[in-house]
Amino acid sequence: MEELILQKIKDNITKLKKKSTALYERVRSGAGVTESIDSFQKQKEQHEVEEYKNKIKELEQKIVFLETKLKDITDKKDEIQKELEEVIKINNELHEKIDSLEQEKRTLEKEKQTLKTETDILTQQLSAFSQTNWTKFSLDLIAQFINEFLRHFRNSIGMLKEAIDICANQPDLKETSKEKIKIIDSIFRDLLNLISDAKTQYSFRDLILEEVRIHSVLEDSISKVLEKYRTKRIIINKKFSEKDLIAKLDRELFTELFVNILLNSFESMDSGVIDIETSVLDKIVVKITDNGSGIPEHLMEKVFNPFFTTKQGHSGLGLTRAYWICVLHNCSIEIDSQLNKGTTVKVFIPLK
């Protein structure tokens, strides 16, 4: 704005200089003035020339002032421009730093989430490991107790057998008494066999965990049971998931688990149907359903108890061992049954 004003003033000065010069030349030379012009007219023109000169002088002074002011303003403008450029530079640097910090923040948040996930997994694994170890320790104590009890019992069974034989060989012993002695002898033998079986069922080696295909384990288990019960007219329907279900398990123990469940189904009927179904959501689910004799409702709460059985000649430890196999693998097992209608067993297995 100041530059425009200054230029306008300069243009006016130029015009005034030209006009003043022309008048001055006319007055000085008198060549262009006629005789009729009187001295008054000349004085007037001289006066006008002086006024123009004064105005020119004032305008020149004003130009000097404005030029000085313009220079100050220009210098100030340059200074402000430099400061602005510096501020812009600092601002850009700050934005770059902010972007860098934001990126670093996002990276740290991802690392934090990754570490949290890994920590959660490790915590779960540690918890599972601790639970498995405690379960294994408890089962080892039970097995040790049974083994010690069996050792003492065997030491005593010899003397009991000798006493029974002495009583049985008495010549004047009545037949009814002999029969009772035979029953006592049979009971002691059954008890010895039962304790020996308990020792086996409660003994667990260290788990050998590996990635196992559940369907393959089920096929092996079905084959083992069919070898034993080929004569029974039982149809097995396999309704396996289309997905390849894989879990980290001890293959041998889980084969034993499914064999025990299938044996119960086979032994509950001479003919019928067993459905074996697999599915997966948050866990792998293996469901084994039969239409056998079933279990009375009032006995359902005892199905996993040791030595509980509704079948003659069985120890009642098969489902007990199945339960502990599940516990050792952090799995769970459920049984639902109705008398004379059938039984459904579900095994829930964590994904690998």
Stockholm file with secondary structure:
# STOCKHOLM 1.0

chainA/1-352         MEELILQKIKDNITKLKKKSTALYERVRSGAGVTESIDSFQKQKEQHEVEEYKNKIKELEQKIVFLETKLKDITDKKDEIQKELEEVIKINNELHEKIDSLEQEKRTLEKEKQTLKTETDILTQQLSAFSQTNWTKFSLDLIAQFINEFLRHFRNSIGMLKEAIDICANQPDLKETSKEKIKIIDSIFRDLLNLISDAKTQYSFRDLILEEVRIHSVLEDSISKVLEKYRTKRIIINKKFSEKDLIAKLDRELFTELFVNILLNSFESMDSGVIDIETSVLDKIVVKITDNGSGIPEHLMEKVFNPFFTTKQGHSGLGLTRAYWICVLHNCSIEIDSQLNKGTTVKVFIPLK
#=GR chainA/1-352 SS CHHHHHHHHHHHHHHHHHHHHHHHHHHHHCTTCCTTCCHHHHHHHHHHHHHHHHHHHHHHHHHHHHHHHHHHHHHHHHHHHHHHHHHHHHHHHHHHHHHHHHHHHHHHHHHHHHHHHHHHHHHHHHHHHHHHHHHHHHHHHHHHHHHHHHHHHHHHHHHHHHHHHHHHTCTTCCHHHHHHHHHHHHHHHHHHHHHHHHHHHTCCCCCCCEEEEHHHHHHHHHHHHHHHCTTSEEEEEEECCSSCCEEEECHHHHHHHHHHHHHHHHHTCSEEEEEEEEEESSEEEEEEEECSCCCCGGGGGGTTSTTCCSSTTCCSCHHHHHHHHHHHTTCEEEEEEETTTEEEEEEEEECC
#=GC SS_cons         CHHHHHHHHHHHHHHHHHHHHHHHHHHHHCTTCCTTCCHHHHHHHHHHHHHHHHHHHHHHHHHHHHHHHHHHHHHHHHHHHHHHHHHHHHHHHHHHHHHHHHHHHHHHHHHHHHHHHHHHHHHHHHHHHHHHHHHHHHHHHHHHHHHHHHHHHHHHHHHHHHHHHHHHTCTTCCHHHHHHHHHHHHHHHHHHHHHHHHHHHTCCCCCCCEEEEHHHHHHHHHHHHHHHCTTSEEEEEEECCSSCCEEEECHHHHHHHHHHHHHHHHHTCSEEEEEEEEEESSEEEEEEEECSCCCCGGGGGGTTSTTCCSSTTCCSCHHHHHHHHHHHTTCEEEEEEETTTEEEEEEEEECC
//
